[in-house]
């Protein structure tokens, strides 16, 4: 599980249903991110990840 920040609860929580997605970055680069939902209030949570090693 990945920890993300819930804007609605204003707290860090473990994401439920987390999936890795790719998003556009500056200069046409793609960035990795995790997208999931808050287990308490079901708001969408997002976490930008680092480069793969």
C-alpha positions in Angstrom: 0.0 0.0 0.0 1.0 3.6 -0.7 0.6 6.5 1.6 -1.0 9.6 0.2 -2.5 12.9 1.4 -6.2 13.3 1.6 -7.2 16.9 1.0 -10.7 16.5 2.5 -9.5 14.8 5.8 -6.3 16.9 5.8 -4.3 13.8 6.8 -1.9 11.2 5.4 -3.5 7.9 4.9 -2.9 4.5 3.2 -4.6 4.6 -0.2 -7.2 1.9 -1.0 -7.6 0.7 -4.6 -4.2 2.3 -5.6 -3.2 2.0 -9.2 -0.1 3.3 -11.0 -0.8 5.9 -13.7 1.4 8.0 -15.9 0.9 11.7 -16.2 2.3 14.5 -18.4 5.3 16.4 -17.0 7.3 19.4 -18.2 9.1 19.0 -21.5 7.0 16.1 -22.7 8.3 13.8 -20.0 5.9 11.2 -18.5 5.8 11.0 -14.7 4.7 8.1 -12.5 1.9 8.6 -10.0 -0.3 6.5 -7.8 -4.1 7.2 -7.8 -6.4 5.7 -5.2 -9.2 6.6 -2.8 -9.3 7.6 0.9 -10.5 4.7 3.0 -12.4 7.0 5.4 -14.2 9.5 3.1 -13.7 7.9 -0.4 -12.2 11.1 -1.9 -9.7 10.6 -4.8 -6.1 10.7 -3.6 -3.0 11.2 -5.7 0.8 10.7 -5.0 3.6 11.6 -7.5 6.3 8.9 -7.5 10.0 9.0 -8.4 11.7 7.6 -11.4 12.0 3.8 -11.8 15.4 2.4 -11.0 
